[in-house]
Amino acid sequence: PTSVCNGPVQLTTVTSGSDKTA
């Protein structure tokens, strides 16, 4: 996914596509 930079938040952002949404 695109949330590879966020880490723990990637589980939530994997659905939206934004790694900064969570």
C-alpha positions in Angstrom: 0.0 0.0 0.0 0.9 3.7 0.1 1.0 3.8 3.8 4.3 2.1 4.1 5.8 5.3 5.4 3.3 5.6 8.3 3.7 2.2 9.9 1.0 1.4 12.4 -1.4 3.7 10.6 -1.0 1.7 7.4 -3.8 -0.6 8.4 -6.2 2.2 8.4 -4.9 4.1 5.4 -4.6 1.0 3.2 -8.3 1.4 2.5 -8.2 5.0 1.6 -4.8 5.1 -0.1 -3.5 8.0 1.9 -0.7 7.4 4.4 -1.6 10.5 6.3 -5.4 10.1 6.7 -5.2 8.3 10.0 
